[in-house]
Amino acid sequence: MADGGTDQQGGTDDVVPLQRLEDVEEGLSTLTHEFTRLAAENVTANTKLKLLEENDHRHEENIKQIKESTIKMEIQFSAIMGKFDSLESKIFSLLQQANKDSGSERKAWMDMIKYIIGITIGVIVANQFLGR
């Protein structure tokens, strides 16, 4: 064995470690490029994630607003249906009253026609017996 780093053929042992050092540096350079690319992808992914979270928050707010407006519309619908029911009952009671009024009015007319016919027959009979 040689003491100064020389081998028996007269060369140095520094060539092999130098080659290994260059391979390691080349590997590190490749890794540096990969880490840079991964860091850029990470930044892009984080940006996209933040945008998605913001969109999610906006969508949740929109859903809340839609739910609130749906509740308001249900309340208004109930109020309108209540008014329609009230109107329907008023129309029904007016129709019943009109039928009652019509019945009593018809009876009054029939009574009047009976009296007129009775008086007319009485006048005709009286004229027959008295007018001769």
Residue pairs with C-beta under 8 A, 6 or more apart in sequence:
2 8
5 12
5 13
5 14
6 12
6 13
7 13
